[in-house]
Amino acid sequence: MADSELAPKFAPFLGMAGASFAMIFGCMGAAYGTARSGAACAAAGVERPDLVMKSLLPTVMAGIISVYALVVSLLIVGDMYPSPTQNYSLYSGNLHLAAGISVGMTGLAAGYGIGVIGEHGIRAYLKQSRIFVALVLLLIFAEVLGLYGPSYAPFFGAMGCAAAIVFTCFGASYGMAKSSIGIMASSNLRPDLIVRNLMPPILAGILSIYGLVVAVIISGDLKEQLPIYSAFLQLGAGISVGLCGLAAGFAIGIIGDGGVRGVAQQPKLFVAMILILIFAEVLGLYGMIVALMLVTQSKVGVGEC
């Protein structure tokens, strides 16, 4: 295959790196979630052997994350043909690299969330059986982060897609995991407040939706011949919503953890906790607004290269 600007010889390296990143980071997330929740499950089996099967749920959900990574890796490898039979373009390499980073890093974030939620949830479930439904809901919120992974793009636009979904998923994962620790701890004192106390992880999960929306919009505007001006604006849009979502997730996690513990002792604090959570949530919303403005600007008065 002749080397060219659109199909250089190093292009397959980017594709293989994408496949590797998908498996490496996806399996790291699955391993962390499995190990942390599995240790809690083993401890629970000693105290309550009748609850072992239900306690395996976090471990199973953590293992599914590696399946997401495996599927994307196989799809990437399946698109990479030997050089004598087909030109592998730089566009395809950038596309596959972004897809691998996206699914790998979102899987890592989901694994962290499942591990923390699973460990504290199982320990709380041993003392208060009413927490099981809330535990399952929180695990689903964490698991869905891994489903947001694949995104497609040329390089800078692709990195914008990846940054949008990866950073917001990390923020959402931390917010859900941190606030869930407080929910599990307070459920023993006030099990009747479990449903109300789910507000912090729900708000944290919404942050990942901000990133998903921006990533989908960016990926819909990508093409092989993309002006560098538009690509830079797409990268800026992804970084804006991603890092704002990450900051909001940290704030929601800390506020939620302390807030639900306080509400368990003094229910009158609930309204104040909600107001503070809203102040934290809008940080991610600000990032999405700026990102949408940048994406819109990237389409104005720009022709193809």
Phi, psi and omega in degrees: 000128180287140178285140179212171181295323182274342180222067180289164183292337181274356183302318179299334178300320180295319179295315179293327176296321177298315178298320180293315180300320180301311183288318185296304184288325177298317179289328175297316177297316179296320181295317180296313180297319180294316183294313185290314179287329179294323177296319178294323179296320179296319178295323179293326181296332179288318184277318182225080182298339180287348182255008185298316184296316178294326182287349179281349185303312178300321180296318179296315182294326176294320179295330180296333180302320180295333177292320176303313181296320180297318180299312181294319179299317179295322178295319179295311181297324179294337179271356183259108182262156175302144186302328180293337186263336183202142175285129177258110190279161175296326177301313179295321178297315178297320178301311183291325178296314180296320179298317180294316179297318183297307183290327180292311183287324176292327174295322177296317178296317180296320179297320177298313180298316181295321180297312181293312180297317181297315182298306183289328179293318180295318180296322178289325181296329178297329183263334183217104185292340182290350182279350189299316181298317177297322178299315180297317179298316180295321178295323178295318178302320180286319182298322185294341177300323179292337180283343183280358193303292195298132173218155191230136185184161162287173202306296186293320175296322179296318178294329174296315176301312183297316181298319181300311186278325183291308184292321178293325178291324175295318177297316179296319181297314180295316180299317179292317183294313183295314181291330179293330177300315178295322180297314181295321181291320183280345183294332179290327181280316182225078180296340180287348181257009185300314184295316179297325183284357177283354183301315180301311179294331177294314178296324178294319180296329179296332180301321180293332178292323176303313180295321180296317180300312181294319180297319180294319180296316179297313183297331178289341181261002186273145176208167185294319178262086185246129178301140182297329177300312180295320181296319179294321177295322177294321176297316178298322179297316180295318179294321181299305182290327181294309183288326175295320177294323177296315179296317179296322179296319177298317181295314181297320180298313181292316179297316182296318180299308180288326183294313182292330175294320179291321180296326179298329179265331180218096184301339180294346179283352187299314181297317179297320179297318180297317180298317180294321178297322178296319178300323178286320183297323184292343175299317177292325179295321177301317179298320179292321179298313179297320180298317179295324177296319180293318179296319178297318180294330181292345181262353188270122171062030181237126176264171179288149176284000000 
